[in-house]
Amino acid sequence: QVQLVESGGGLVEAGGSLTLSCTASGRTFNIGALAWFRQAPGKEREFVGGILWSPPYMRSYADSVRGRFTISRDTAGKKMYLQMNTLNPDDTAAYYCAARWPRNLEKSAADFGVWGHGTQVTVSL
């Protein structure tokens, strides 16, 4: 089994930056891909971006965050990061880390089998 824990959320002003972390533990060698999703109140959970967990570490981003958000990982394969720049109030949501075993990047929450509990990001005007 794999466990995921998110951290780094908080309150930030519009135009600011924030970095989220996702720490994976357990049988991390089974991970095919990790992704970030977010869910705002009253809205469905949406794909933010993801990364293959083995070389060439291909990344994919939602159109709404491409160019502002960057996903990276540590060399040990235990942590994924989400660097968020130029934040705006539309980015306010609970952000979740998710893992899947097949080695391809899907964008549907239904394709991910393990989830963290989420971390809240609030962007104020």
Secondary structure as UniProt FT lines:
FT   STRAND          2..7
FT   STRAND          10..13
FT   TURN            14..15
FT   STRAND          18..26
FT   HELIX           28..30
FT   STRAND          33..39
FT   TURN            41..42
FT   STRAND          46..52
FT   TURN            55..56
FT   STRAND          59..61
FT   TURN            63..65
FT   TURN            67..68
FT   STRAND          69..73
FT   TURN            75..76
FT   STRAND          79..84
FT   HELIX           89..91
FT   STRAND          93..100
FT   HELIX           109..111
FT   STRAND          114..115
FT   STRAND          119..124
//
